[in-house]
Amino acid sequence: MTTHTIAFFDRVESALHDDSLQTALGRATTRFIGNRASAVAAVNDFEALRDRARAIRAGALARLDELLARLADMIERRGGHVCWAEDGAAARQYIIDLTQQRGVHTIVKSKSMASEEIHLNEALEHAGLDVIETDLGEYIIQLAGETPSHIIAPAIHKTREQVRDLFVEHLGMTPTDDIPTMTRTARTALRQRFLQADMGISGVNFGVANEGAIVIVENEGNARLTTTAPRIHVAIMGIERICENLDDLGVLLQVLARSATGQRLSVYTSVISGPRRPHEPDGPDEFHLVLLDNRRSDIIGGGYAEALMCIRCGACLNACPVYQSIGGHAYGGVYSGPIGAILTPLLQPELPDVHKLPHASSLCGACEWACPVKIAIPDLLLRLRADAVKNGKYEPYEPLAMFGWRQAMTNPALYGMGGKLASLGTRMLGRDGRVGWLPPPLDQWTKQRDFPAFAPKTFTELWEERKRAGS
């Protein structure tokens, strides 16, 4: 059963009570946050760097048609092929047709959220192809039969002990929690796959229009093998993932690595501009770039275009207290966390409960603070909430609750009476200043945490008492 067939609040409830998930999330997000803080502190003026990165992304989106045409033209001049895919179905069909025309049987893949977005693996396997994920995190979740739960760390929801058990079951590893041993086991299993594969499929971190090149950023080296060892390389790129030149790329790479993993620069940065030239010793005989639209053109023309500035660093996920508590699978779509709560309703509006995702936020602003291109994520979440209400997607009790709230907030006497009743009621229900149970629908709060009892006196009453005492 896929996660989006389960109601959103049920997924959340399950995640909150999953002890292994809570352990894994606590370990990973704490490490990511600390690494980012150290990397940012080492930059003289990181805010200025963020401003430059934001300006670059905004400028690229404003000239998207021009830059994409330039990129495609340059790649075709160098012997590459470009597919303009209107949606996921077109992208899947192009790749499947290519495998059939070229006699492809085995495919290796490096990490690609765009391929997850269009459910490519499922389509390829249905066509009878052997598809192997080669990113360690992606490989782990492929063995587990799951989907990624984080943009840059697909298996963030897995503990070391769970990974050990997967490798024992599927790879015949002798039981051990030693990480070097586990990674060596995976590397041994994958090495022959690279040599046997007919096709390699990768994502794209950035396209560089002036150079007619794509850029892939990684830390493991599997993407380099994926893009050079097989005779055919297919890269899938969301059309928004473009910049104009290498100077712009340099800025984006600086904020990407620091925000994603806390590195000054990722270990491997590959710039690919086409198939292998006659004088080159390695590389594919064919290079195909799939430019994926999949509703992005509609987003660019509307009020949510800023969301497409995202460079997929995952920093907003790590900083978000909601993501830290429920992980990625609870969101139900390909993209999770604060940016996923925006992108999923825009890119996958057909998913059940998708209108509830923007509510999976405390609006604390930590996501915007962490975002390397300063996307106003809380503002976009509020706008999506408002759109959902306009479209009639809300709980039946919400209009009455909002009416009552409005009446109380515009009537001082009613507001004061409500405060006194709330103070009395919560103090009667509570113990030591905390309430462990509230009646529906407020029980949604107390199912997970205590509610603080209201103070015996309001601030206004305390202020008046102080003024009287002072006079």
C-alpha positions in Angstrom: 0.0 0.0 0.0 1.4 3.4 -1.0 1.5 6.2 1.6 -0.9 8.4 -0.2 -3.7 5.8 0.0 -3.6 6.4 3.8 -5.3 9.5 5.2 -2.8 12.3 6.0 -3.6 12.4 9.8 -3.3 8.6 10.0 0.2 8.8 8.4 1.1 11.5 10.9 -0.2 9.5 13.8 1.7 6.4 12.7 5.0 8.4 12.3 4.7 10.0 15.8 4.4 6.6 17.4 7.2 5.0 15.4 10.1 4.8 17.9 12.6 3.7 15.2 11.6 6.6 13.0 11.9 9.1 15.9 15.4 7.8 16.7 16.6 8.0 13.0 15.1 11.5 12.5 16.7 12.8 15.7 20.1 11.5 14.8 20.1 12.8 11.2 18.5 16.2 11.5 20.6 17.2 14.5 23.7 16.3 12.5 22.6 18.2 9.4 21.7 21.3 11.4 25.1 21.3 13.2 27.0 20.8 9.9 25.2 23.6 8.2 25.7 26.0 11.1 29.5 25.3 11.0 29.7 25.7 7.3 27.7 29.0 7.3 29.8 30.4 10.1 33.0 30.0 8.1 31.7 32.3 5.4 32.4 36.0 5.8 29.0 37.2 4.6 26.7 34.3 4.0 23.6 36.6 3.8 25.2 38.4 0.9 25.8 35.0 -0.8 22.2 34.0 -0.2 21.1 37.3 -1.8 23.2 36.6 -4.9 21.9 33.1 -5.1 18.3 34.3 -4.9 18.8 36.9 -7.6 20.4 34.3 -9.8 17.4 31.9 -9.4 14.8 34.7 -9.9 16.6 35.9 -13.0 16.7 32.4 -14.5 13.0 31.8 -13.9 12.2 35.2 -15.5 14.1 34.2 -18.7 13.3 30.5 -18.5 12.2 30.0 -22.1 15.3 31.7 -23.5 17.8 29.8 -21.3 16.2 26.4 -21.9 16.3 27.0 -25.7 19.9 27.9 -25.5 20.7 24.9 -23.4 18.9 22.5 -25.7 20.5 24.0 -28.8 24.0 23.7 -27.4 23.5 20.1 -26.4 22.1 19.1 -29.8 25.1 20.8 -31.5 27.4 18.5 -29.5 25.5 15.3 -30.6 23.1 15.0 -27.7 19.4 14.5 -27.9 16.7 16.6 -26.1 13.2 15.5 -25.2 10.7 18.2 -24.2 8.4 16.3 -21.9 5.1 18.0 -21.1 4.3 15.6 -18.3 5.5 12.5 -16.6 3.8 10.2 -19.1 5.7 11.8 -22.0 9.0 11.5 -20.1 8.3 7.8 -19.2 7.3 7.0 -22.7 10.4 8.6 -24.3 12.7 6.6 -22.0 10.8 3.3 -22.5 10.8 3.7 -26.3 14.5 4.4 -26.1 15.2 1.2 -24.2 13.2 -0.8 -26.7 14.9 0.8 -29.7 18.4 0.3 -28.3 17.9 -3.2 -26.8 18.4 -2.1 -23.2 17.9 -4.7 -20.5 19.7 -3.4 -17.4 19.6 0.2 -16.1 21.6 1.8 -13.3 20.3 5.1 -11.7 21.9 7.8 -9.6 19.7 9.8 -7.3 17.0 11.7 -9.1 13.9 13.3 -7.4 12.5 14.1 -10.9 12.5 10.4 -11.7 10.7 9.7 -8.4 8.2 12.5 -9.3 7.2 10.7 -12.5 7.3 7.2 -11.0 9.9 6.1 -13.5 11.2 3.0 -11.8 7.7 1.5 -11.6 7.2 2.1 -15.3 10.6 0.7 -16.3 10.1 -2.4 -14.3 6.6 -2.9 -15.7 8.3 -2.8 -19.2 10.5 -5.7 -18.1 13.7 -3.8 -17.4 16.1 -4.4 -14.5 16.5 -1.1 -12.7 19.1 -0.7 -9.9 19.5 2.4 -7.7 23.2 3.1 -7.1 23.1 6.0 -4.5 23.5 4.2 -1.2 20.4 5.8 0.4 18.3 5.0 -2.7 19.7 1.5 -2.8 18.7 0.9 0.8 15.1 2.0 0.3 14.9 0.1 -3.0 15.8 -3.1 -1.0 13.2 -2.1 1.5 10.5 -1.5 -1.2 10.1 2.1 0.0 10.3 5.7 -1.4 12.7 8.5 -0.4 11.8 10.4 2.8 14.3 13.3 2.3 15.5 15.3 -0.7 19.2 14.6 -0.1 19.1 11.7 2.3 16.6 9.2 0.9 17.0 6.7 3.8 17.1 9.2 6.6 14.2 7.4 8.2 16.2 4.2 8.6 18.3 3.4 11.6 21.7 1.7 11.3 20.2 -1.4 12.8 17.5 -1.5 10.1 20.0 -1.1 7.3 22.0 -3.9 8.8 19.0 -6.2 8.7 18.3 -5.3 5.1 21.8 -6.1 4.0 21.8 -9.4 5.9 18.5 -10.4 4.2 19.2 -9.2 0.7 23.0 -9.2 0.3 24.0 -12.0 2.6 26.1 -9.8 4.8 27.4 -11.2 8.1 25.4 -9.3 10.8 27.4 -6.2 11.9 26.6 -2.5 12.7 30.0 -1.4 11.4 29.3 1.3 8.8 32.5 0.8 6.7 31.6 -2.9 6.4 28.0 -2.1 5.4 29.1 0.4 2.8 31.7 -2.0 1.4 29.0 -4.7 1.1 26.8 -2.4 -0.9 29.7 -1.2 -3.1 30.7 -4.8 -3.9 27.1 -5.6 -4.9 26.8 -2.5 -7.1 30.2 -2.5 -8.8 29.3 -5.3 -11.3 25.9 -3.6 -12.0 27.7 -0.5 -13.5 29.7 -2.7 -15.8 26.7 -4.7 -16.9 24.3 -1.9 -17.5 23.1 -0.8 -20.9 21.8 2.6 -19.7 22.4 5.0 -16.9 19.8 7.4 -15.7 20.6 10.5 -13.6 19.0 13.6 -12.3 20.3 17.1 -12.8 21.2 19.6 -10.1 21.6 22.5 -12.6 21.6 23.1 -16.3 24.1 25.8 -17.5 22.6 27.5 -20.6 25.7 29.2 -22.0 27.8 26.0 -21.7 25.1 23.7 -23.0 25.8 21.5 -20.0 24.2 19.7 -17.1 25.7 19.6 -13.6 25.5 16.7 -11.2 26.5 17.1 -7.5 27.2 14.1 -5.3 29.4 12.7 -2.6 29.6 9.0 -3.5 30.9 8.8 -7.0 28.1 6.6 -8.2 26.7 9.3 -10.4 30.0 9.5 -12.3 29.9 5.7 -12.9 26.2 5.9 -13.9 26.8 8.6 -16.5 30.0 7.2 -18.0 30.1 3.4 -17.8 26.8 2.5 -19.7 26.6 3.2 -23.4 23.5 5.4 -23.0 23.1 8.2 -20.5 19.6 9.7 -19.9 19.4 12.8 -17.6 16.1 14.1 -16.3 15.9 17.8 -15.5 13.0 19.8 -14.1 12.8 22.8 -16.4 13.3 25.3 -13.6 16.7 23.8 -12.6 18.7 26.2 -14.9 21.2 29.0 -14.6 22.8 31.1 -17.3 26.6 30.7 -16.9 29.4 29.2 -14.9 29.7 32.3 -12.6 26.1 31.8 -11.6 26.7 28.1 -11.1 29.6 28.8 -8.8 27.4 30.8 -6.4 24.7 28.2 -6.4 27.2 25.4 -5.7 28.5 27.3 -2.7 25.1 27.7 -1.0 23.9 24.2 -2.1 26.7 22.3 -0.4 26.7 24.4 2.8 23.0 24.2 3.2 22.6 20.5 2.3 25.4 18.7 4.0 27.6 21.4 5.6 30.4 21.1 3.1 32.2 23.8 1.3 31.7 21.9 -1.9 30.4 18.4 -2.6 33.0 15.7 -3.3 32.1 15.3 -6.9 30.8 18.0 -9.3 30.4 16.6 -12.8 29.7 18.9 -15.8 28.3 17.0 -18.8 27.7 18.5 -22.2 27.0 15.6 -24.5 28.1 12.1 -25.4 31.7 10.9 -25.5 33.9 12.6 -28.1 36.1 10.4 -30.4 39.2 11.4 -28.5 37.8 10.8 -25.0 38.6 7.5 -23.3 35.2 7.0 -21.5 31.7 8.3 -21.5 28.4 7.2 -23.1 27.9 6.8 -26.9 24.5 8.5 -26.5 23.4 11.4 -24.3 19.7 12.2 -23.9 18.3 15.1 -21.8 14.7 15.0 -20.8 13.4 18.5 -19.9 10.4 17.8 -17.6 7.6 20.4 -17.4 4.9 18.5 -15.4 2.9 21.6 -14.5 6.0 23.8 -13.9 5.0 26.2 -16.7 1.6 26.7 -15.0 3.3 27.4 -11.7 5.7 30.0 -13.2 2.8 31.9 -14.6 1.0 32.1 -11.2 1.5 33.3 -7.6 3.7 30.4 -6.5 6.6 30.8 -9.0 8.9 31.5 -6.1 8.7 27.9 -5.0 10.5 26.9 -8.2 13.6 28.8 -7.0 14.2 25.8 -4.8 17.6 24.1 -5.3 16.7 20.9 -3.4 19.2 21.3 -0.6 16.8 19.9 2.1 17.8 22.6 4.6 14.2 23.5 5.3 13.3 19.9 6.1 16.1 19.6 8.6 15.1 22.9 10.3 11.4 22.2 10.4 10.0 21.0 13.8 7.2 19.2 12.0 9.4 17.3 9.6 11.7 16.5 12.6 8.7 14.8 14.2 6.9 13.0 11.3 9.6 12.5 8.6 9.0 12.5 4.9 6.6 9.6 4.2 3.8 11.3 6.2 3.6 14.0 3.6 2.4 11.3 1.0 4.1 12.9 -2.0 7.6 12.8 -3.6 8.6 16.1 -2.0 8.3 16.5 1.8 9.0 19.1 4.5 8.1 22.7 4.2 9.0 23.0 0.5 7.2 19.7 -0.2 4.0 21.1 1.5 4.1 23.7 -1.3 5.4 21.7 -4.3 3.2 18.6 -3.8 -0.1 20.4 -4.0 1.1 22.3 -7.1 2.7 19.3 -8.9 0.5 16.5 -7.7 -2.9 18.1 -6.9 -4.7 14.8 -7.6 -3.3 13.2 -4.4 -5.9 12.7 -1.6 -5.6 15.1 1.4 -3.0 17.1 -0.5 -4.8 20.4 0.6 -3.9 19.5 4.2 -0.1 19.6 3.6 0.2 23.4 4.0 -1.2 22.9 7.5 1.8 20.7 8.4 3.7 23.7 9.6 4.0 25.8 12.7 4.8 28.9 10.6 7.8 29.4 12.9 9.9 30.7 10.0 12.8 28.3 10.5 12.4 27.0 7.0 12.8 30.5 5.4 15.7 31.2 7.7 17.5 28.1 6.5 16.6 28.4 2.8 19.8 29.3 0.8 17.7 31.3 -1.7 15.4 32.9 0.8 12.1 31.5 -0.4 9.3 32.9 1.6 8.0 29.5 2.5 5.6 30.5 5.4 3.9 33.1 3.1 3.4 30.5 0.3 2.0 28.0 2.9 -0.5 30.6 4.1 -1.6 31.4 0.5 -2.2 27.7 -0.1 -4.3 27.4 3.0 -6.4 30.4 1.8 -6.8 28.8 -1.6 -8.0 25.6 0.0 -10.6 27.4 1.9 -11.8 29.3 -1.3 -12.1 25.9 -3.0 -14.3 24.5 -0.2 -11.6 22.2 1.2 -12.0 22.5 5.0 -13.4 20.6 7.9 -17.2 21.1 8.5 -16.6 22.6 12.0 -14.1 25.2 10.8 -16.5 27.9 9.6 -18.3 27.8 13.0 -15.0 27.9 14.8 -13.8 30.9 12.8 -17.2 32.6 13.3 -16.9 32.1 17.1 -13.2 33.3 17.1 -14.2 36.5 15.1 -17.0 37.3 17.5 -14.8 36.9 20.5 -11.9 38.9 19.1 -14.2 41.9 18.1 -16.2 42.0 21.4 -14.1 42.9 24.5 -16.7 41.7 26.9 -17.1 38.4 25.1 -13.3 38.1 24.9 -12.9 38.7 28.6 -15.6 36.2 29.5 -14.1 33.6 27.2 -10.7 34.1 28.8 -12.1 33.6 32.3 -14.0 30.5 31.3 -10.9 29.1 29.6 -8.8 29.8 32.6 -11.2 28.1 35.0 -11.8 25.1 32.7 -8.2 24.4 32.0 -7.2 24.7 35.6 -10.0 22.3 36.6 -8.9 19.8 33.9 -5.2 20.3 34.5 -2.6 19.2 37.0 0.5 21.2 37.9 -0.4 23.7 35.2 -0.8 21.2 32.3 -3.8 19.7 30.7 -3.5 16.1 29.5 -7.0 15.8 27.9 -9.3 18.2 26.0 -12.6 17.4 24.4 -12.9 17.0 20.6 -11.7 18.7 18.3 -9.1 20.0 20.8 -8.1 16.5 21.6 -6.0 16.5 18.4 -3.6 18.6 20.5 -3.6 16.6 23.7 -3.2 13.3 21.8 0.4 14.2 21.3 1.3 16.7 24.0 0.0 18.5 27.1 -1.8 21.8 26.8 -0.7 24.5 29.2 -3.4 25.7 31.6 -4.5 29.3 31.3 -3.1 31.7 33.9 -5.5 32.6 36.8 -5.2 36.3 35.8 -4.9 38.0 32.5 -2.0 40.3 31.6 -4.4 43.2 31.8 -5.5 42.3 35.3 -1.9 41.9 36.4 -0.9 45.2 34.8 -3.8 47.1 36.6 -2.8 45.5 39.9 0.8 46.7 39.4 -0.3 50.2 38.5 -2.5 50.4 41.6 0.3 49.0 43.8 2.6 51.6 42.4 0.3 54.5 43.0 
